[in-house]
């Protein structure tokens, strides 16, 4: 299976592409009770520190079990002139020009 991957603003959405019950969703490639449980914990928590522990555990599990092979990650860079004001990179890699101006 080939899966394209667009930016997601929360890691649970990224892991959710891979983790799930294959009987219910055949496209899911990581069907272990541990991974499903951890994803559920991440989705149920709003505490950043607790979620980070879950994401670290999921990442280690992903690397150990290799439910999918990631071929590449694209990098996107932004550069602006010194007279541009208000520009900030956005984590979803798409340019947002809200509040941008020129000196």
N, C-alpha and C positions, 0 to 999 in steps of 0.2 A: 504494500500500500504506500502511496505517496501522499503526503499531507503538506499543504502549504500552510504557512504560519504567519499570521499578522500580529501586530503588537496588541498586548492586552495589559490593562492597567492594574490587574491583581494576579498574583501567581496562582491562585486557585483556578482561575480561568484557563491558564496555560496547562497546569497539571490535569485539569478536567477534560482536556481534549484526549488525553491518553488513558486516564483511569476510569474504570467502570466495569459493570457486569456484561461480559460478551454475549450472554444469552439474551439480554434486553437490548443491548446496543452493540451489534457485531463489529462496528468500526473501532471500538475500544481495544487497545493493545496491551494494557497493563491491568490484568484482572486478578489481583491478589487481595485477600481480605485485609492485609496490613495496609496496603496502599489506599484502598477504599476507605478504611477507618481513618487514616491520617488526613485524607482529603476532607472527610466529614468534619474532623476536628478543626481544620483550618477554616472551613466555611462557617463553623459555629462560633468562632472566636473573633473578637475585635481587638484583643490585646496584641500589639505589635511584637513584643518579646516572645510571647507564647507561640504566635504564628511563625516567627522566625525559626524556632526550634523544630516545628513541624516541617517547614520547608527545607531546612537542612537535612532532616531525616529522610524526607521524600527524595531529595537530590542524591543522597548517598545510596538509597535503595534503587533509584533509577540507574545510577552508574554501576551498581553491583548486578542488577537483574537484566539490564539492557532490553527493556521492552520495545524500544525503538532506537533507530540509529539516526542521529542528527547529522546531516551532511554539511551544513554550514549555517552560520549566523551572519546576517548582513550588518554592517556598521554604517551609521549615518552621521555625518559631521555637519556642523553649522559654523559659518563664519560671517561676521558682519563688520562693516567699517566702524571706526571709532566714533563717527558722528551719528550712528544709529542708537537710539535710546529705547529702553523698555523691552528689548528682545530677550527672551529666555528660551532655552531648549525645553522641549516637551518630551516626557518619557515615552510617549507612544510614537515618536520619531516622525510625526507629521508636523510640518511647520504651522504654527499658530501665530498670527500677527496682531493679536489683540493688544492695544496700547502701545504699539510700536510707532516711533516718530524719528524725526531728524533734528539734529542741532543746527 
